[in-house]
């Protein structure tokens, strides 16, 4: 499958990940692997762009929540950008909208660090 569902770029000391398509059970282990690799390497200031994400499942959300905790323990954070109404509703249903800071665009999220 490769990582055709994610692009990565670094801006200052912040890592911007942009996901594409459906973040479902097939993709969740890969999402976990990518986030774990970065957080373990000390890249604990992340902006995740969901602009091109059509759906996210509970497994992927659990992974995001776990990595958020790890990042914050390292004085970092994970900020979310560009969530569609559908994806935002899923975050609200499971109460994760309370945990994550959400922004309309990448620049606002980056500046918030």
TAKAWO-V873628 format. One record per backbone hydrogen bond with DSSP energy under -1.0 kcal/mol. NH is the residue of the N-H (numbers start at 0). CO is the residue of the C=O. Records with the same first field share a line. If there is no record, write none. Layout:
NH->CO + CO
This chain:
5->2
6->17
8->15
10->13
13->10
14->44
15->8
16->46
17->6
18->48
19->4
20->51
22->54
23->21
27->23
30->26
31->27
32->28
33->29
34->30
35->31
36->32
37->33
38->34
39->35
40->36
41->38
42->37
43->41
45->76
46->14
47->78
48->16
49->80
52->49
53->20
56->22
60->56
61->57
62->58
63->59
64->60
65->61
66->62
67->63
68->64
69->65
70->66
71->67
72->68
74->71
75->70
76->43
78->45
79->100
80->47
81->102
87->83
88->84
89->85
90->86
91->87
92->88
93->89
95->90
99->95
102->79
108->104
109->105
110->106
111->107
112->109
